[in-house]
Amino acid sequence: MMHKSFSAAASLALALLAPAQADAQQSYDAREVRLLPIYCKYTQIFRDHVPGGNDPAQIDYYTKTMGTTFIHMHHYCWGLMNVNRASFISRTQQDRASNLFRSVQEFDYVLERAPVDFPYVPEILTRKGESLIRLDKGPEAVGTLQRAITTKPDYWPPYAALSDYYKDSGDVAKARDWLEKGLSASPDSQVLARRLAELKRTSAAHTKTKER
């Protein structure tokens, strides 16, 4: 369920968007919408602005799939748009932080209304945690990511986010610990396996350098 990463072409397309458009919350530029999960175009508000969004069959399908929480999912989609803008459009630290802050608000909107067993909760929590890390709210981010893990222990993305956070903070031991915990819960995760292998190579190279 995790939102796919941007391609270089997609990143360039977003970078070319006008800053004024990037500041508008309810902007539905086709280049931005294409980078969102497919169901976003069928959510409330989006369906009235995105071509093909008012498809009764698709709206019915996702309503049955997600239950009543689907009526709130346009807020998650807005949150993802804010993250994308912070990553690829914002030209100042202030604007970047503003977009990330808005993304957390949108994620919280859904989390506060979704039942605990809503299948997208771990993903939304992970995205919230990632935004909090970028806002330099590490302790809050860690708690949010751990909540994602508690909700679905075999969901690998929050383990990766925690590991990256600790690695960037200089705590390699904790970074490795979270990768190992993630692989214990989700042994088939190639993403975690690659991160752990890279971390081991980096640590080995650093040790050899110190020994010289």
Biotite code that builds the C-alpha atoms (Angstrom):
import biotite.structure as struc

atoms = struc.array([
    struc.Atom([0.000, 0.000, 0.000], chain_id="A", res_id=1, res_name="MET", atom_name="CA", element="C"),
    struc.Atom([2.936, 2.286, 0.411], chain_id="A", res_id=2, res_name="MET", atom_name="CA", element="C"),
    struc.Atom([2.951, 5.166, -2.071], chain_id="A", res_id=3, res_name="HIS", atom_name="CA", element="C"),
    struc.Atom([5.494, 4.574, -4.833], chain_id="A", res_id=4, res_name="LYS", atom_name="CA", element="C"),
    struc.Atom([8.582, 6.733, -5.134], chain_id="A", res_id=5, res_name="SER", atom_name="CA", element="C"),
    struc.Atom([8.998, 9.458, -7.734], chain_id="A", res_id=6, res_name="PHE", atom_name="CA", element="C"),
    struc.Atom([10.726, 8.926, -11.047], chain_id="A", res_id=7, res_name="SER", atom_name="CA", element="C"),
    struc.Atom([13.174, 11.560, -12.268], chain_id="A", res_id=8, res_name="ALA", atom_name="CA", element="C"),
    struc.Atom([10.670, 12.692, -14.906], chain_id="A", res_id=9, res_name="ALA", atom_name="CA", element="C"),
    struc.Atom([7.910, 13.051, -12.326], chain_id="A", res_id=10, res_name="ALA", atom_name="CA", element="C"),
    struc.Atom([10.188, 15.060, -10.053], chain_id="A", res_id=11, res_name="SER", atom_name="CA", element="C"),
    struc.Atom([11.027, 17.414, -12.907], chain_id="A", res_id=12, res_name="LEU", atom_name="CA", element="C"),
    struc.Atom([7.363, 17.799, -13.787], chain_id="A", res_id=13, res_name="ALA", atom_name="CA", element="C"),
    struc.Atom([6.536, 18.845, -10.244], chain_id="A", res_id=14, res_name="LEU", atom_name="CA", element="C"),
    struc.Atom([9.490, 21.200, -10.088], chain_id="A", res_id=15, res_name="ALA", atom_name="CA", element="C"),
    struc.Atom([8.110, 23.067, -13.105], chain_id="A", res_id=16, res_name="LEU", atom_name="CA", element="C"),
    struc.Atom([4.781, 23.792, -11.441], chain_id="A", res_id=17, res_name="LEU", atom_name="CA", element="C"),
    struc.Atom([4.145, 27.446, -10.671], chain_id="A", res_id=18, res_name="ALA", atom_name="CA", element="C"),
    struc.Atom([4.859, 28.397, -7.038], chain_id="A", res_id=19, res_name="PRO", atom_name="CA", element="C"),
    struc.Atom([1.443, 30.035, -6.753], chain_id="A", res_id=20, res_name="ALA", atom_name="CA", element="C"),
    struc.Atom([-0.181, 26.749, -7.679], chain_id="A", res_id=21, res_name="GLN", atom_name="CA", element="C"),
    struc.Atom([1.976, 24.871, -5.192], chain_id="A", res_id=22, res_name="ALA", atom_name="CA", element="C"),
    struc.Atom([0.639, 27.085, -2.411], chain_id="A", res_id=23, res_name="ASP", atom_name="CA", element="C"),
    struc.Atom([-2.973, 26.259, -3.179], chain_id="A", res_id=24, res_name="ALA", atom_name="CA", element="C"),
    struc.Atom([-4.216, 23.321, -1.110], chain_id="A", res_id=25, res_name="GLN", atom_name="CA", element="C"),
    struc.Atom([-6.988, 22.381, -3.470], chain_id="A", res_id=26, res_name="GLN", atom_name="CA", element="C"),
    struc.Atom([-5.013, 22.358, -6.687], chain_id="A", res_id=27, res_name="SER", atom_name="CA", element="C"),
    struc.Atom([-5.547, 19.387, -8.950], chain_id="A", res_id=28, res_name="TYR", atom_name="CA", element="C"),
    struc.Atom([-2.845, 19.669, -11.584], chain_id="A", res_id=29, res_name="ASP", atom_name="CA", element="C"),
    struc.Atom([-2.765, 16.433, -13.557], chain_id="A", res_id=30, res_name="ALA", atom_name="CA", element="C"),
    struc.Atom([0.977, 16.056, -12.958], chain_id="A", res_id=31, res_name="ARG", atom_name="CA", element="C"),
    struc.Atom([0.445, 16.013, -9.218], chain_id="A", res_id=32, res_name="GLU", atom_name="CA", element="C"),
    struc.Atom([-2.607, 13.774, -9.277], chain_id="A", res_id=33, res_name="VAL", atom_name="CA", element="C"),
    struc.Atom([-0.792, 11.157, -11.371], chain_id="A", res_id=34, res_name="ARG", atom_name="CA", element="C"),
    struc.Atom([1.698, 10.712, -8.542], chain_id="A", res_id=35, res_name="LEU", atom_name="CA", element="C"),
    struc.Atom([-0.992, 9.849, -6.016], chain_id="A", res_id=36, res_name="LEU", atom_name="CA", element="C"),
    struc.Atom([-2.546, 6.433, -5.368], chain_id="A", res_id=37, res_name="PRO", atom_name="CA", element="C"),
    struc.Atom([-5.093, 5.629, -8.070], chain_id="A", res_id=38, res_name="ILE", atom_name="CA", element="C"),
    struc.Atom([-8.017, 5.735, -5.648], chain_id="A", res_id=39, res_name="TYR", atom_name="CA", element="C"),
    struc.Atom([-7.427, 9.423, -4.879], chain_id="A", res_id=40, res_name="CYS", atom_name="CA", element="C"),
    struc.Atom([-9.209, 10.582, -8.031], chain_id="A", res_id=41, res_name="LYS", atom_name="CA", element="C"),
    struc.Atom([-12.386, 8.859, -6.799], chain_id="A", res_id=42, res_name="TYR", atom_name="CA", element="C"),
    struc.Atom([-12.365, 10.399, -3.312], chain_id="A", res_id=43, res_name="THR", atom_name="CA", element="C"),
    struc.Atom([-14.557, 13.279, -2.249], chain_id="A", res_id=44, res_name="GLN", atom_name="CA", element="C"),
    struc.Atom([-13.569, 16.678, -3.711], chain_id="A", res_id=45, res_name="ILE", atom_name="CA", element="C"),
    struc.Atom([-11.009, 15.066, -6.041], chain_id="A", res_id=46, res_name="PHE", atom_name="CA", element="C"),
    struc.Atom([-13.762, 13.395, -8.050], chain_id="A", res_id=47, res_name="ARG", atom_name="CA", element="C"),
    struc.Atom([-15.249, 16.796, -8.859], chain_id="A", res_id=48, res_name="ASP", atom_name="CA", element="C"),
    struc.Atom([-11.966, 18.154, -10.206], chain_id="A", res_id=49, res_name="HIS", atom_name="CA", element="C"),
    struc.Atom([-10.126, 15.209, -11.739], chain_id="A", res_id=50, res_name="VAL", atom_name="CA", element="C"),
    struc.Atom([-11.277, 13.887, -15.136], chain_id="A", res_id=51, res_name="PRO", atom_name="CA", element="C"),
    struc.Atom([-12.796, 10.431, -14.748], chain_id="A", res_id=52, res_name="GLY", atom_name="CA", element="C"),
    struc.Atom([-13.142, 10.777, -10.997], chain_id="A", res_id=53, res_name="GLY", atom_name="CA", element="C"),
    struc.Atom([-16.929, 10.695, -10.975], chain_id="A", res_id=54, res_name="ASN", atom_name="CA", element="C"),
    struc.Atom([-17.063, 7.046, -11.953], chain_id="A", res_id=55, res_name="ASP", atom_name="CA", element="C"),
    struc.Atom([-19.885, 5.443, -9.911], chain_id="A", res_id=56, res_name="PRO", atom_name="CA", element="C"),
    struc.Atom([-18.467, 1.928, -10.301], chain_id="A", res_id=57, res_name="ALA", atom_name="CA", element="C"),
    struc.Atom([-15.033, 2.930, -8.995], chain_id="A", res_id=58, res_name="GLN", atom_name="CA", element="C"),
    struc.Atom([-16.477, 5.027, -6.194], chain_id="A", res_id=59, res_name="ILE", atom_name="CA", element="C"),
    struc.Atom([-18.633, 2.081, -5.156], chain_id="A", res_id=60, res_name="ASP", atom_name="CA", element="C"),
    struc.Atom([-15.673, -0.295, -5.357], chain_id="A", res_id=61, res_name="TYR", atom_name="CA", element="C"),
    struc.Atom([-13.437, 1.789, -3.104], chain_id="A", res_id=62, res_name="TYR", atom_name="CA", element="C"),
    struc.Atom([-16.285, 2.536, -0.721], chain_id="A", res_id=63, res_name="THR", atom_name="CA", element="C"),
    struc.Atom([-16.840, -1.196, -0.299], chain_id="A", res_id=64, res_name="LYS", atom_name="CA", element="C"),
    struc.Atom([-13.100, -1.829, -0.023], chain_id="A", res_id=65, res_name="THR", atom_name="CA", element="C"),
    struc.Atom([-12.344, 0.888, 2.535], chain_id="A", res_id=66, res_name="MET", atom_name="CA", element="C"),
    struc.Atom([-15.718, 1.158, 4.221], chain_id="A", res_id=67, res_name="GLY", atom_name="CA", element="C"),
    struc.Atom([-17.079, 4.438, 5.523], chain_id="A", res_id=68, res_name="THR", atom_name="CA", element="C"),
    struc.Atom([-13.539, 5.796, 6.039], chain_id="A", res_id=69, res_name="THR", atom_name="CA", element="C"),
    struc.Atom([-13.334, 6.303, 2.277], chain_id="A", res_id=70, res_name="PHE", atom_name="CA", element="C"),
    struc.Atom([-15.312, 9.525, 2.739], chain_id="A", res_id=71, res_name="ILE", atom_name="CA", element="C"),
    struc.Atom([-12.279, 10.946, 4.576], chain_id="A", res_id=72, res_name="HIS", atom_name="CA", element="C"),
    struc.Atom([-9.495, 9.678, 2.327], chain_id="A", res_id=73, res_name="MET", atom_name="CA", element="C"),
    struc.Atom([-9.285, 12.851, 0.252], chain_id="A", res_id=74, res_name="HIS", atom_name="CA", element="C"),
    struc.Atom([-7.507, 14.315, 3.288], chain_id="A", res_id=75, res_name="HIS", atom_name="CA", element="C"),
    struc.Atom([-4.853, 11.601, 3.062], chain_id="A", res_id=76, res_name="TYR", atom_name="CA", element="C"),
    struc.Atom([-4.455, 12.388, -0.627], chain_id="A", res_id=77, res_name="CYS", atom_name="CA", element="C"),
    struc.Atom([-4.064, 16.078, 0.180], chain_id="A", res_id=78, res_name="TRP", atom_name="CA", element="C"),
    struc.Atom([-1.451, 15.134, 2.757], chain_id="A", res_id=79, res_name="GLY", atom_name="CA", element="C"),
    struc.Atom([0.508, 13.209, 0.149], chain_id="A", res_id=80, res_name="LEU", atom_name="CA", element="C"),
    struc.Atom([0.308, 16.193, -2.189], chain_id="A", res_id=81, res_name="MET", atom_name="CA", element="C"),
    struc.Atom([1.734, 18.399, 0.557], chain_id="A", res_id=82, res_name="ASN", atom_name="CA", element="C"),
    struc.Atom([4.633, 15.976, 1.066], chain_id="A", res_id=83, res_name="VAL", atom_name="CA", element="C"),
    struc.Atom([5.309, 15.936, -2.669], chain_id="A", res_id=84, res_name="ASN", atom_name="CA", element="C"),
    struc.Atom([5.298, 19.712, -2.799], chain_id="A", res_id=85, res_name="ARG", atom_name="CA", element="C"),
    struc.Atom([7.680, 19.911, 0.127], chain_id="A", res_id=86, res_name="ALA", atom_name="CA", element="C"),
    struc.Atom([10.006, 17.492, -1.649], chain_id="A", res_id=87, res_name="SER", atom_name="CA", element="C"),
    struc.Atom([9.920, 18.840, -5.174], chain_id="A", res_id=88, res_name="PHE", atom_name="CA", element="C"),
    struc.Atom([8.331, 22.283, -5.378], chain_id="A", res_id=89, res_name="ILE", atom_name="CA", element="C"),
    struc.Atom([9.046, 24.294, -2.241], chain_id="A", res_id=90, res_name="SER", atom_name="CA", element="C"),
    struc.Atom([11.852, 26.787, -2.804], chain_id="A", res_id=91, res_name="ARG", atom_name="CA", element="C"),
    struc.Atom([12.294, 27.975, 0.757], chain_id="A", res_id=92, res_name="THR", atom_name="CA", element="C"),
    struc.Atom([12.674, 26.199, 4.077], chain_id="A", res_id=93, res_name="GLN", atom_name="CA", element="C"),
    struc.Atom([9.627, 28.055, 5.364], chain_id="A", res_id=94, res_name="GLN", atom_name="CA", element="C"),
    struc.Atom([7.417, 26.846, 2.522], chain_id="A", res_id=95, res_name="ASP", atom_name="CA", element="C"),
    struc.Atom([8.802, 23.328, 2.834], chain_id="A", res_id=96, res_name="ARG", atom_name="CA", element="C"),
    struc.Atom([8.007, 23.260, 6.551], chain_id="A", res_id=97, res_name="ALA", atom_name="CA", element="C"),
    struc.Atom([4.550, 24.687, 5.901], chain_id="A", res_id=98, res_name="SER", atom_name="CA", element="C"),
    struc.Atom([3.742, 21.913, 3.439], chain_id="A", res_id=99, res_name="ASN", atom_name="CA", element="C"),
    struc.Atom([5.029, 19.246, 5.805], chain_id="A", res_id=100, res_name="LEU", atom_name="CA", element="C"),
    struc.Atom([3.033, 20.701, 8.696], chain_id="A", res_id=101, res_name="PHE", atom_name="CA", element="C"),
    struc.Atom([-0.109, 20.667, 6.561], chain_id="A", res_id=102, res_name="ARG", atom_name="CA", element="C"),
    struc.Atom([0.582, 17.060, 5.609], chain_id="A", res_id=103, res_name="SER", atom_name="CA", element="C"),
    struc.Atom([0.642, 16.058, 9.286], chain_id="A", res_id=104, res_name="VAL", atom_name="CA", element="C"),
    struc.Atom([-2.676, 17.834, 9.821], chain_id="A", res_id=105, res_name="GLN", atom_name="CA", element="C"),
    struc.Atom([-4.250, 15.978, 6.904], chain_id="A", res_id=106, res_name="GLU", atom_name="CA", element="C"),
    struc.Atom([-2.909, 12.617, 8.065], chain_id="A", res_id=107, res_name="PHE", atom_name="CA", element="C"),
    struc.Atom([-4.218, 13.282, 11.560], chain_id="A", res_id=108, res_name="ASP", atom_name="CA", element="C"),
    struc.Atom([-7.641, 14.135, 10.158], chain_id="A", res_id=109, res_name="TYR", atom_name="CA", element="C"),
    struc.Atom([-7.984, 10.606, 8.787], chain_id="A", res_id=110, res_name="VAL", atom_name="CA", element="C"),
    struc.Atom([-6.333, 8.890, 11.747], chain_id="A", res_id=111, res_name="LEU", atom_name="CA", element="C"),
    struc.Atom([-8.740, 10.553, 14.146], chain_id="A", res_id=112, res_name="GLU", atom_name="CA", element="C"),
    struc.Atom([-11.721, 9.237, 12.192], chain_id="A", res_id=113, res_name="ARG", atom_name="CA", element="C"),
    struc.Atom([-10.564, 5.817, 11.008], chain_id="A", res_id=114, res_name="ALA", atom_name="CA", element="C"),
    struc.Atom([-11.292, 2.659, 13.031], chain_id="A", res_id=115, res_name="PRO", atom_name="CA", element="C"),
    struc.Atom([-8.241, 0.990, 14.544], chain_id="A", res_id=116, res_name="VAL", atom_name="CA", element="C"),
    struc.Atom([-8.525, -1.904, 12.091], chain_id="A", res_id=117, res_name="ASP", atom_name="CA", element="C"),
    struc.Atom([-8.635, 0.316, 8.988], chain_id="A", res_id=118, res_name="PHE", atom_name="CA", element="C"),
    struc.Atom([-5.974, -1.308, 6.762], chain_id="A", res_id=119, res_name="PRO", atom_name="CA", element="C"),
    struc.Atom([-4.406, 2.014, 5.720], chain_id="A", res_id=120, res_name="TYR", atom_name="CA", element="C"),
    struc.Atom([-3.656, 3.130, 9.287], chain_id="A", res_id=121, res_name="VAL", atom_name="CA", element="C"),
    struc.Atom([-0.049, 1.754, 9.310], chain_id="A", res_id=122, res_name="PRO", atom_name="CA", element="C"),
    struc.Atom([0.691, 3.512, 6.025], chain_id="A", res_id=123, res_name="GLU", atom_name="CA", element="C"),
    struc.Atom([-0.777, 6.817, 7.161], chain_id="A", res_id=124, res_name="ILE", atom_name="CA", element="C"),
    struc.Atom([1.113, 6.633, 10.451], chain_id="A", res_id=125, res_name="LEU", atom_name="CA", element="C"),
    struc.Atom([4.336, 5.960, 8.567], chain_id="A", res_id=126, res_name="THR", atom_name="CA", element="C"),
    struc.Atom([3.811, 8.923, 6.273], chain_id="A", res_id=127, res_name="ARG", atom_name="CA", element="C"),
    struc.Atom([3.070, 11.090, 9.288], chain_id="A", res_id=128, res_name="LYS", atom_name="CA", element="C"),
    struc.Atom([6.244, 9.877, 10.990], chain_id="A", res_id=129, res_name="GLY", atom_name="CA", element="C"),
    struc.Atom([8.324, 10.672, 7.921], chain_id="A", res_id=130, res_name="GLU", atom_name="CA", element="C"),
    struc.Atom([6.921, 14.213, 7.800], chain_id="A", res_id=131, res_name="SER", atom_name="CA", element="C"),
    struc.Atom([7.626, 14.689, 11.509], chain_id="A", res_id=132, res_name="LEU", atom_name="CA", element="C"),
    struc.Atom([11.242, 13.618, 10.995], chain_id="A", res_id=133, res_name="ILE", atom_name="CA", element="C"),
    struc.Atom([11.626, 16.232, 8.277], chain_id="A", res_id=134, res_name="ARG", atom_name="CA", element="C"),
    struc.Atom([10.138, 18.805, 10.658], chain_id="A", res_id=135, res_name="LEU", atom_name="CA", element="C"),
    struc.Atom([12.870, 17.935, 13.207], chain_id="A", res_id=136, res_name="ASP", atom_name="CA", element="C"),
    struc.Atom([10.337, 16.394, 15.571], chain_id="A", res_id=137, res_name="LYS", atom_name="CA", element="C"),
    struc.Atom([12.292, 13.195, 16.090], chain_id="A", res_id=138, res_name="GLY", atom_name="CA", element="C"),
    struc.Atom([10.819, 11.946, 19.388], chain_id="A", res_id=139, res_name="PRO", atom_name="CA", element="C"),
    struc.Atom([7.255, 12.424, 18.155], chain_id="A", res_id=140, res_name="GLU", atom_name="CA", element="C"),
    struc.Atom([8.160, 10.750, 14.863], chain_id="A", res_id=141, res_name="ALA", atom_name="CA", element="C"),
    struc.Atom([9.649, 7.734, 16.643], chain_id="A", res_id=142, res_name="VAL", atom_name="CA", element="C"),
    struc.Atom([6.479, 7.280, 18.674], chain_id="A", res_id=143, res_name="GLY", atom_name="CA", element="C"),
    struc.Atom([4.328, 7.538, 15.566], chain_id="A", res_id=144, res_name="THR", atom_name="CA", element="C"),
    struc.Atom([6.416, 5.007, 13.651], chain_id="A", res_id=145, res_name="LEU", atom_name="CA", element="C"),
    struc.Atom([6.403, 2.609, 16.596], chain_id="A", res_id=146, res_name="GLN", atom_name="CA", element="C"),
    struc.Atom([2.619, 2.914, 16.660], chain_id="A", res_id=147, res_name="ARG", atom_name="CA", element="C"),
    struc.Atom([2.576, 1.921, 12.989], chain_id="A", res_id=148, res_name="ALA", atom_name="CA", element="C"),
    struc.Atom([4.626, -1.156, 13.850], chain_id="A", res_id=149, res_name="ILE", atom_name="CA", element="C"),
    struc.Atom([2.365, -2.058, 16.740], chain_id="A", res_id=150, res_name="THR", atom_name="CA", element="C"),
    struc.Atom([-0.644, -1.766, 14.458], chain_id="A", res_id=151, res_name="THR", atom_name="CA", element="C"),
    struc.Atom([0.879, -4.073, 11.818], chain_id="A", res_id=152, res_name="LYS", atom_name="CA", element="C"),
    struc.Atom([4.184, -5.674, 12.867], chain_id="A", res_id=153, res_name="PRO", atom_name="CA", element="C"),
    struc.Atom([4.954, -7.172, 9.442], chain_id="A", res_id=154, res_name="ASP", atom_name="CA", element="C"),
    struc.Atom([4.589, -3.847, 7.591], chain_id="A", res_id=155, res_name="TYR", atom_name="CA", element="C"),
    struc.Atom([8.197, -2.986, 6.712], chain_id="A", res_id=156, res_name="TRP", atom_name="CA", element="C"),
    struc.Atom([8.186, 0.780, 5.841], chain_id="A", res_id=157, res_name="PRO", atom_name="CA", element="C"),
    struc.Atom([8.174, 2.133, 9.432], chain_id="A", res_id=158, res_name="PRO", atom_name="CA", element="C"),
    struc.Atom([11.193, -0.028, 10.274], chain_id="A", res_id=159, res_name="TYR", atom_name="CA", element="C"),
    struc.Atom([13.033, 1.502, 7.319], chain_id="A", res_id=160, res_name="ALA", atom_name="CA", element="C"),
    struc.Atom([12.024, 5.017, 8.374], chain_id="A", res_id=161, res_name="ALA", atom_name="CA", element="C"),
    struc.Atom([13.211, 4.432, 11.938], chain_id="A", res_id=162, res_name="LEU", atom_name="CA", element="C"),
    struc.Atom([16.486, 2.968, 10.749], chain_id="A", res_id=163, res_name="SER", atom_name="CA", element="C"),
    struc.Atom([17.109, 5.904, 8.411], chain_id="A", res_id=164, res_name="ASP", atom_name="CA", element="C"),
    struc.Atom([16.315, 8.339, 11.213], chain_id="A", res_id=165, res_name="TYR", atom_name="CA", element="C"),
    struc.Atom([18.799, 6.771, 13.608], chain_id="A", res_id=166, res_name="TYR", atom_name="CA", element="C"),
    struc.Atom([21.424, 6.375, 10.911], chain_id="A", res_id=167, res_name="LYS", atom_name="CA", element="C"),
    struc.Atom([21.149, 10.065, 10.022], chain_id="A", res_id=168, res_name="ASP", atom_name="CA", element="C"),
    struc.Atom([21.337, 10.867, 13.750], chain_id="A", res_id=169, res_name="SER", atom_name="CA", element="C"),
    struc.Atom([24.606, 8.950, 14.003], chain_id="A", res_id=170, res_name="GLY", atom_name="CA", element="C"),
    struc.Atom([23.223, 6.063, 16.052], chain_id="A", res_id=171, res_name="ASP", atom_name="CA", element="C"),
    struc.Atom([24.241, 3.166, 13.820], chain_id="A", res_id=172, res_name="VAL", atom_name="CA", element="C"),
    struc.Atom([23.513, 0.558, 16.500], chain_id="A", res_id=173, res_name="ALA", atom_name="CA", element="C"),
    struc.Atom([19.853, 1.581, 16.743], chain_id="A", res_id=174, res_name="LYS", atom_name="CA", element="C"),
    struc.Atom([19.620, 1.871, 12.965], chain_id="A", res_id=175, res_name="ALA", atom_name="CA", element="C"),
    struc.Atom([20.812, -1.703, 12.635], chain_id="A", res_id=176, res_name="ARG", atom_name="CA", element="C"),
    struc.Atom([18.561, -2.869, 15.469], chain_id="A", res_id=177, res_name="ASP", atom_name="CA", element="C"),
    struc.Atom([15.430, -1.592, 13.750], chain_id="A", res_id=178, res_name="TRP", atom_name="CA", element="C"),
    struc.Atom([16.408, -3.233, 10.474], chain_id="A", res_id=179, res_name="LEU", atom_name="CA", element="C"),
    struc.Atom([16.930, -6.544, 12.234], chain_id="A", res_id=180, res_name="GLU", atom_name="CA", element="C"),
    struc.Atom([13.589, -6.203, 14.023], chain_id="A", res_id=181, res_name="LYS", atom_name="CA", element="C"),
    struc.Atom([11.927, -5.441, 10.704], chain_id="A", res_id=182, res_name="GLY", atom_name="CA", element="C"),
    struc.Atom([13.468, -8.453, 9.002], chain_id="A", res_id=183, res_name="LEU", atom_name="CA", element="C"),
    struc.Atom([12.410, -10.634, 11.903], chain_id="A", res_id=184, res_name="SER", atom_name="CA", element="C"),
    struc.Atom([8.800, -9.504, 11.372], chain_id="A", res_id=185, res_name="ALA", atom_name="CA", element="C"),
    struc.Atom([8.978, -9.272, 7.582], chain_id="A", res_id=186, res_name="SER", atom_name="CA", element="C"),
    struc.Atom([11.788, -11.597, 6.416], chain_id="A", res_id=187, res_name="PRO", atom_name="CA", element="C"),
    struc.Atom([10.986, -11.216, 2.717], chain_id="A", res_id=188, res_name="ASP", atom_name="CA", element="C"),
    struc.Atom([11.532, -7.437, 2.677], chain_id="A", res_id=189, res_name="SER", atom_name="CA", element="C"),
    struc.Atom([14.246, -6.754, 0.130], chain_id="A", res_id=190, res_name="GLN", atom_name="CA", element="C"),
    struc.Atom([14.270, -3.074, 1.085], chain_id="A", res_id=191, res_name="VAL", atom_name="CA", element="C"),
    struc.Atom([15.234, -3.849, 4.673], chain_id="A", res_id=192, res_name="LEU", atom_name="CA", element="C"),
    struc.Atom([17.729, -6.492, 3.590], chain_id="A", res_id=193, res_name="ALA", atom_name="CA", element="C"),
    struc.Atom([19.476, -4.032, 1.251], chain_id="A", res_id=194, res_name="ARG", atom_name="CA", element="C"),
    struc.Atom([19.597, -1.363, 3.959], chain_id="A", res_id=195, res_name="ARG", atom_name="CA", element="C"),
    struc.Atom([21.084, -3.810, 6.460], chain_id="A", res_id=196, res_name="LEU", atom_name="CA", element="C"),
    struc.Atom([23.714, -5.017, 3.985], chain_id="A", res_id=197, res_name="ALA", atom_name="CA", element="C"),
    struc.Atom([24.662, -1.424, 3.166], chain_id="A", res_id=198, res_name="GLU", atom_name="CA", element="C"),
    struc.Atom([24.825, -0.528, 6.852], chain_id="A", res_id=199, res_name="LEU", atom_name="CA", element="C"),
    struc.Atom([27.114, -3.487, 7.520], chain_id="A", res_id=200, res_name="LYS", atom_name="CA", element="C"),
    struc.Atom([29.397, -2.504, 4.617], chain_id="A", res_id=201, res_name="ARG", atom_name="CA", element="C"),
    struc.Atom([29.571, 1.080, 5.821], chain_id="A", res_id=202, res_name="THR", atom_name="CA", element="C"),
    struc.Atom([30.313, 0.010, 9.394], chain_id="A", res_id=203, res_name="SER", atom_name="CA", element="C"),
    struc.Atom([33.025, -2.412, 8.242], chain_id="A", res_id=204, res_name="ALA", atom_name="CA", element="C"),
    struc.Atom([34.669, 0.240, 6.084], chain_id="A", res_id=205, res_name="ALA", atom_name="CA", element="C"),
    struc.Atom([34.581, 2.716, 8.956], chain_id="A", res_id=206, res_name="HIS", atom_name="CA", element="C"),
    struc.Atom([36.172, 0.176, 11.308], chain_id="A", res_id=207, res_name="THR", atom_name="CA", element="C"),
    struc.Atom([38.992, -0.546, 8.848], chain_id="A", res_id=208, res_name="LYS", atom_name="CA", element="C"),
    struc.Atom([39.635, 3.173, 8.446], chain_id="A", res_id=209, res_name="THR", atom_name="CA", element="C"),
    struc.Atom([39.929, 3.621, 12.214], chain_id="A", res_id=210, res_name="LYS", atom_name="CA", element="C"),
    struc.Atom([42.338, 0.689, 12.487], chain_id="A", res_id=211, res_name="GLU", atom_name="CA", element="C"),
    struc.Atom([44.788, 2.200, 10.057], chain_id="A", res_id=212, res_name="ARG", atom_name="CA", element="C"),
])
